């Protein structure tokens, strides 16, 4: 395995690249209204981390329809995509169907980079999963793991856990993965804004107005100060970069 299946037919799904700003933004045809604020919030962190660390042979783990392919495809030499066979998402790009709660049918010391974006919460045996992550990485290879914290139940019934930064560090320590960076995203005001989005914003016109208002809110000094002071206590999620020792 070396070439992503059907890569010539790949098309953006969860995120689109804005032609004016160059930012990746949530695709309204894919991302539900209730998740629009959160996806707009975390995507810049995801892009930054992928661009900084993705290299060599990539394993996109729990790939779905490979929403981050456009970000990393020019940074890596090969891409292998694995996912559950019964995932809720379409899987036209899956190279191999894998039960991610069991040992991966992949050789050890194979990948330079492993991406698991919003996957770990759907794993009911996370320690085994992280052990497999470490096993298939080459020495010096990097795992890029993004995971929500304050987030509603999704893809039920396969939504099992929410992890603190301490749990994520423990997973790495137990599997000889050196934490390069572990950063929360969101914060107390973002938790409130995301909850408001999920509860009270119900139409496309409404979410467009909401996104404009929240863009202004996030530019204020008060928001920035409050967010910075409380982000460790009220994270919306985490971005982990860990390297195999």
Secondary structure as UniProt FT lines:
FT   TURN            5..6
FT   HELIX           7..9
FT   STRAND          15..17
FT   TURN            19..21
FT   STRAND          24..26
FT   TURN            28..30
FT   HELIX           33..35
FT   HELIX           36..53
FT   STRAND          56..61
FT   TURN            64..68
FT   HELIX           69..72
FT   TURN            73..75
FT   STRAND          76..83
FT   TURN            85..86
FT   TURN            92..93
FT   STRAND          96..97
FT   TURN            100..101
FT   STRAND          111..117
FT   HELIX           120..122
FT   HELIX           126..136
FT   STRAND          137..148
FT   TURN            156..157
FT   HELIX           165..174
FT   TURN            175..176
FT   STRAND          177..185
FT   HELIX           188..200
FT   HELIX           204..218
FT   HELIX           221..230
FT   TURN            231..233
FT   STRAND          237..244
//
